[in-house]
Amino acid sequence: MRREDLWTFTQRNVPLWDLLDFFPPDAVGPRGPGDEPRPYPVRPITIETDLGFSFETDIQYGSWVLRPRSPKEPGMMKWCRERGLKEGDTLVFERLAERRFRLWLERDGQPAPAPGAG
C-alpha cells in the first residue's frame, strides 16, 4: 500500500477496479437506490475478516468499491480503520467459496497480527 492510499482506504473505501474479475459478476449492484437496477439479479458476497467480523455486501457499480457503510457497522471502512494500516501493507482477498471471501492483512510478507495481539 502506498502512503497516498492510506487516507482513501481509511476515510473512503478500497477501489476494487483491478480485482473485479476475482468476484462473481452478479455481485455488482447499482450505484445507488435512485439508479437503474442492474440487468440481472444482484447476489451479495460475504467477506470474513481477520478481525473476527464478517459482512455481506455487493460491489457498487461505477465506483467499484464494496458497498459503503458507516465505519461503526461491519464493512470495509470499519476493517480499514480498525486494522491499523501502514505504508507497505498488502490487503489480501482469499476466495473460500463462490460467494465467500476472507480478507486479511499482510505485513512484511506475512499475515499481520490483529491489533492488540501479542
LOTORTI-544234 format. One line per field, with one value per residue (C-alpha): residue number from 1; x, y, z. Coordinates in nm, 2 decimals. Layout:
N
pake <- [NUM/...]
xx <- [X/...]
yy <- [Y/...]
zz <- [Z/...]
END
This chain:
118
pake <- [1/2/3/4/5/6/7/8/9/10/11/12/13/14/15/16/17/18/19/20/21/22/23/24/25/26/27/28/29/30/31/32/33/34/35/36/37/38/39/40/41/42/43/44/45/46/47/48/49/50/51/52/53/54/55/56/57/58/59/60/61/62/63/64/65/66/67/68/69/70/71/72/73/74/75/76/77/78/79/80/81/82/83/84/85/86/87/88/89/90/91/92/93/94/95/96/97/98/99/100/101/102/103/104/105/106/107/108/109/110/111/112/113/114/115/116/117/118]
xx <- [0.00/0.13/0.13/-0.12/-0.37/-0.39/-0.63/-0.85/-0.87/-0.95/-1.17/-1.34/-1.32/-1.09/-1.11/-1.15/-1.10/-0.80/-0.98/-1.33/-1.26/-1.19/-1.55/-1.87/-2.01/-2.35/-2.21/-2.20/-2.51/-2.64/-2.45/-2.74/-3.11/-3.21/-3.02/-3.15/-3.13/-2.87/-2.99/-2.96/-3.04/-2.77/-2.64/-2.43/-2.09/-1.97/-1.64/-1.49/-1.22/-0.92/-1.07/-1.34/-1.63/-1.79/-2.02/-2.25/-2.21/-2.21/-1.98/-2.11/-2.13/-1.92/-1.72/-1.61/-1.59/-1.76/-2.10/-2.01/-2.14/-2.09/-1.75/-1.95/-2.11/-1.92/-1.78/-1.47/-1.43/-1.46/-1.20/-0.96/-0.98/-0.95/-0.67/-0.41/-0.30/0.06/0.25/0.38/0.09/-0.10/-0.47/-0.54/-0.87/-0.88/-1.17/-1.32/-1.62/-1.81/-1.96/-1.74/-1.41/-1.16/-0.99/-0.66/-0.36/-0.01/0.28/0.64/0.53/0.35/0.00/-0.01/-0.13/-0.45/-0.42/-0.36/-0.25/0.08]
yy <- [0.00/0.34/0.63/0.82/0.53/0.53/0.82/0.68/0.34/0.46/0.76/0.65/0.29/0.04/0.06/-0.29/-0.20/-0.43/-0.72/-0.71/-1.04/-1.21/-1.16/-1.30/-1.07/-1.07/-0.93/-0.58/-0.39/-0.04/0.27/0.40/0.35/0.60/0.43/0.19/-0.17/-0.40/-0.62/-0.93/-1.02/-0.89/-1.15/-1.04/-1.18/-1.24/-1.11/-1.27/-1.06/-1.13/-0.91/-1.16/-1.00/-1.07/-0.87/-0.92/-0.68/-0.61/-0.41/-0.06/-0.01/0.28/0.34/-0.03/-0.05/-0.28/-0.11/0.17/0.16/0.36/0.28/0.18/-0.10/-0.42/-0.33/-0.23/0.11/-0.04/-0.30/-0.05/0.19/-0.08/-0.28/-0.01/0.01/0.13/0.21/-0.11/-0.33/-0.56/-0.63/-0.99/-1.13/-1.51/-1.70/-1.95/-2.04/-1.90/-1.61/-1.62/-1.44/-1.39/-1.05/-1.03/-0.80/-0.90/-0.70/-0.77/-1.08/-1.24/-1.23/-0.94/-1.00/-0.83/-0.50/-0.57/-0.93/-1.05]
zz <- [0.00/-0.09/0.16/-0.06/-0.04/0.34/0.36/0.08/0.24/0.59/0.50/0.19/0.06/-0.12/-0.50/-0.65/-1.01/-1.06/-0.87/-1.04/-1.22/-0.89/-0.77/-0.92/-1.19/-1.04/-0.72/-0.89/-0.78/-0.87/-0.77/-0.55/-0.48/-0.74/-1.02/-1.28/-1.15/-1.30/-1.59/-1.37/-1.01/-0.78/-0.54/-0.24/-0.13/0.23/0.35/0.66/0.81/1.02/1.29/1.37/1.20/0.86/0.64/0.34/0.06/-0.31/-0.53/-0.62/-0.99/-1.13/-0.81/-0.80/-0.42/-0.17/-0.07/0.16/0.52/0.83/0.99/1.30/1.10/0.99/0.65/0.46/0.62/0.97/0.88/0.73/1.03/1.29/1.12/1.16/0.80/0.73/0.42/0.26/0.39/0.15/0.16/0.07/-0.05/-0.05/-0.22/0.03/-0.18/-0.48/-0.28/0.04/0.08/0.35/0.40/0.59/0.62/0.51/0.65/0.56/0.35/0.65/0.79/1.03/1.39/1.48/1.67/2.04/1.98/2.10]
END
